[in-house]
Amino acid sequence: MSAVKLDGKATAARIKADLATRVAALKDRGITPGLGTVLVGDDPGSQIYVAGKHRDCAEVGIASIRVDLPATATQKDVEAAIDELNSSPACTGYIVQLPLPKHLDTMALLEQMDPAKDADGLHPVNLGRLVHMVDAPLPCTPHGIVLLLQEYDVPIKGADVVVVGRGITVGRSLGLLLTRRSENATVTLCHTGTQDLAAHVRRADIVVAAAGVPELITRDMVKPGAAVLDVGVSRINGKIAGDVAPDVEEVAGFLTPNPGGVGPMTRALLLSNVVEAAERA
Ligand SMILES: Nc1nc2c(c(=O)[nH]1)N[C@@H](CN(C=O)c1ccc(C(=O)N[C@@H](CCC(=O)O)C(=O)O)cc1)CN2
């Protein structure tokens, strides 16, 4: 058996084409959506992702505001950048690229953002709205995962989903998203304290691997026919190493390539949040 490829790159391209039309309509009304990014330090992965986000903006006609701060930036320096974006009329939505250097208080900085400009859906008010299952900008990777599954008609309602990793950008938020009434999946959130990971993964209809541990999910752990989404982005000698072993392809029903799977969807859904914020405003 060979898994159907969950092509994030192609799906993201379709989403971006639709967004370009919506951006053009906004511009006809005199509104130019603008995405701001705050990047602190020189983590190579974060540099690549932020550069990609601005390339995407140019592609669909969204204006870009880029704030790059050195790794030595203080809490006050980052707060000043956030204040500036909160009050800038050119910035309709923005993100603080994560992870931040360890000396910074991430939660305090996220809380300082204007929730109406939170393009990542990670402000506590917006995550709180997700908990309450009311309308809010959705975290980009989880939203991208749901849309990718829907694009390929992978059944979500009633599915047993195992998410490996409890980080806020993926695992924890994805659990909230998939257990809304509209998705109605049953979600098990596994993490470093999980006793028998293989036993959980083995009974899953959908596996989302977001632990950042190369080849954590092996062929023998996957139920034949399951959908497997690889969010892992470890870098070994500059090359991406996913959380899913390559031979999982032989047993899974659906599998994301990595790169080219969840990453491009994350970026497309970020643009979507920016456009939606501009349309709301
Ligand atoms: N503020 C945020 N920080 C982080 C988020 C996030 O959603 N908001 N998620 C991740 C990283 N991330 C977005 O910022 C991200 C990861 C991967 C990709 C991507 O397009 N990957 C490409 C490969 C690119 C490469 O060569 O490395 C792919 O998968 O095809 C985009 C965004 C953590 N931080």
The ligand as a Gaussian input file, in Angstrom:
#p B3LYP/6-31G(d) Opt

LIG

0 1
 N        4.056000      32.964000      16.003000
 C        4.194000      31.703000      15.571000
 N        5.354000      31.068000      15.757000
 C        5.463000      29.781000      15.313000
 C        4.400000      29.149000      14.633000
 C        3.201000      29.859000      14.465000
 O        2.191000      29.343000      13.890000
 N        3.132000      31.143000      14.934000
 N        4.578000      27.880000      14.087000
 C        5.906000      27.321000      14.000000
 C        6.700000      27.684000      12.789000
 N        5.984000      28.167000      11.607000
 C        5.330000      29.338000      11.645000
 O        5.790000      30.327000      12.137000
 C        6.184000      27.551000      10.328000
 C        6.744000      26.322000      10.185000
 C        6.990000      25.782000       8.908000
 C        6.657000      26.505000       7.782000
 C        6.946000      26.035000       6.399000
 O        6.452000      26.608000       5.454000
 N        7.763000      25.021000       6.246000
 C        8.137000      24.550000       4.926000
 C        9.621000      24.256000       4.904000
 C       10.442000      25.476000       5.114000
 C       11.894000      25.120000       5.367000
 O       12.631000      24.942000       4.405000
 O       12.257000      25.000000       6.533000
 C        7.379000      23.261000       4.600000
 O        6.950000      22.559000       5.542000
 O        7.218000      22.969000       3.421000
 C        6.079000      27.734000       7.930000
 C        5.842000      28.253000       9.177000
 C        6.741000      27.736000      15.203000
 N        6.631000      29.119000      15.493000

